[in-house]
Amino acid sequence: MDNQDVILEVKNLKKYFRMSRTHTVKAVDDVSFKIYRGETYGLVGESGSGKSTVGRSIIRLYDPNDGEVIFDGKTITGTLDKDHRNHLRTNMQMIFQDPMSCLNPRKKVIDIIAQGLDIFHLYSNKAEREEKVYAILEKVGLSREHATRYPHQFSGGQRQRIGIARALIIQPQLIIADECISALDVSIQAQVVNLMKDLQEELGITYLFIAHDLSMVKYISSHIGVLHYGHIVETGTKDEIFQNPVHPYTKSLLSAVLEPNPRLVRQKASVHYDPIEMGIDYSKGTLHALSATHQITATDEEFAKWSR
């Protein structure tokens, strides 16, 4: 793929939180990756690894401390003028983790979904506004009768569909899905992910899919980045990460994936990983390429040892 296909490029992104005069948390420290137009890039890692902070820094819910984010050929870090800000907000949307807390309980579904239309004046009259909401409701598997109800009248899966409809209604190019299925039952998770895949095929949307469930990331993603302590430790295609993991942290994550086959579970050994115990310092590592798409963060000695 050439650079024309890159819709989002993140270069050396940093986001620090100052907790006190003496203590600063480096939530995201020097993260870089690319997302190609029309694909799903999975960002995985354990809780607290910085995944959500990456997503929120890209969409500018947080202001990054350093680094550059290039979206659709435009730099969206630093101070944004009105045109760049509108371009970002109309072409990038977010689906949040908890479908209940991100929906206003006092508003009807029609007004929640139409929020983007109202802000950017994307309709000429009330009838057109309603039709756009009804059309997107049907796309996400709900009916127009649902438009006059309130969020508490829906199940968790239905509420997440409302969140997806709200993100889709202004026809964005990129959607950041931040742990958007983790609060749902397993059967509902599959429904929501299949819906997202169908919408991607139909509308050509690009996803940044943030999750800690590796089996779901494997199902939906084409490229995967593995994040730990705010650093991308390994990135590659789905097959490279799952069939040829190189970094010991990636191996430990994959060893924890549950298998439906009891025989395979008995054969599988869990891989212990402790970077302090192993003497691994991410800040000393540099990117080493195993192929054109497969890279790991390591020192020269670590790379030689792990890639044998």
Protein Blocks (a to p, Z undefined) as FASTA:
>chain_A
ZZklpmbdcehiacdddfbfkbccdfbghiacdddehiacddeddehilmmmmmmmmnom
accfbdcddeehiacehjddfklmmmmmmmpccddfblmlmpcfkbcfklmmmmmmmmno
pafbfklmmmmmmmmmmmnopafklmmpcfklpcfklmmmmmmmmmmmnopabdcdehkl
mmpcfklmmmmmmmmmmmmmmnopacddddfblklmmmmpmbdcddeehiafbgcdfklm
mmmcfblklmmmmmmpccfblklmmmpccddddfklnopafklpccddfbfklccdddfk
lmmmmmZZ
